[in-house]
Amino acid sequence: MDVFSPAAQEYAKDLELPPKKVRGWVHEVEVPMHEGEALAYETEHDAPGGRVEFNVHSHKGRDVTYHVKGTEARLAGTFVAPWEGNFYLMWENLSDGPVKVRARARRP
């Protein structure tokens, strides 16, 4: 798992997610945020929509809350933290083949 440090302004990475259920088929980035803090994100992959699921989620105990979720080949938006804590950007390969993903996030 990567960490997008609060001191960093931008997270950028080109990934190749292996086929589903092979080690590394999910990439996750922990993002510590303050309540009300914004995070702009952009993600795209080299395959038709539906092959990769992107989400922004958080954990409270065993409960997982999905704040953003989509499978389009290109997604972009801004997430605003509803509370202080760790949030996670995650890319999951849903297909049986490798997929190249471009992941970007920045603190405006």
N, C-alpha and C positions, 0 to 999 in steps of 0.2 A: 504494500500500500504506500502510495506517495502522500506527502503532507504539503499543503499549500499554506506556508507560514503566514501569520498575520503581518509580518514585516515585509513580505513580498507583494509586489503590485500585480504580477502576472504569472500565470501558470500556462505553459504551452508544451505540448508533447505530441509527437507522431507515434502512433502505436500500431502494432499488428497483433490483433487478437486471434489466438489459435481457435480451431473449431470448438464448438460447444462441448463441454465436459472434459476438455483437455486442460491440464494445468496452465493457468494464465488466461483462460477464456473470459475472465472478468478483470477489469482494471478499476481500482477505486482510489479516490483522492480525498483525504480528510481535510476539511476546511473549518478551522476554528473561527467563529463569528460572534460579534456582539449583536444584541437585539437591535433591529432596524438597519443593520449594515447591509449594503447591496453587493451583489456579486453578478457581474455580467458573464454569460457563458455562450460559447459557440462550439458546435460539434458537427462534424460531417464524416461520412464514411464512403468508401468506394464501391458500394453495392446498392441495389434497390432497397427502398424502405422495407422494414420488417426484419432485416438481418441482424441489426444491433439495437438493443434497448438502452437508452440513456435515461438516467434518473438523478434527481437530487433527493436525498433522504436523510432522516435523522433517527436516532434511537433514544428511547426513554425506557430503560430497563429492557424487557424483552419485546416491547412494542416498537414497531418500525412505522414511521410516517413518511409517505411519499409526497413531496412538495411539488415535484415536476416529474413527468414521465412521458416518454415518446419513443417512437420507432422510425420516424421519418429519416431519410438519408441526410438531411440537414436540419438542425435545430439551433435556435438562438433565442436568448431572452435575458431577463434580469430576475434574479431571485433575491428576495428581501427576507432576512432572518426574522422569524416571528418571536424568537427568544434567544438568549445567549447560550452558546454551546457548540458542539461539533456537528457539522453537516457534512454530507458525503456526496461527491460527484461519482457516478458509477456508469461504466459501459459494460454491457453484457452481450457477448456474441451468441445469438440465438440459432446460428446456422451450423451446417456441417463442414464448412470450409473457412479458411482464414479470411479476415477482413481488416483492411487498413483504415485506421481512424485518426482524424486530426482533432485534438482536444485543446481548447483554449478557455481560459477564465481570467478575469481581471477585476480588480477592485476599482470602481470608478472614482 
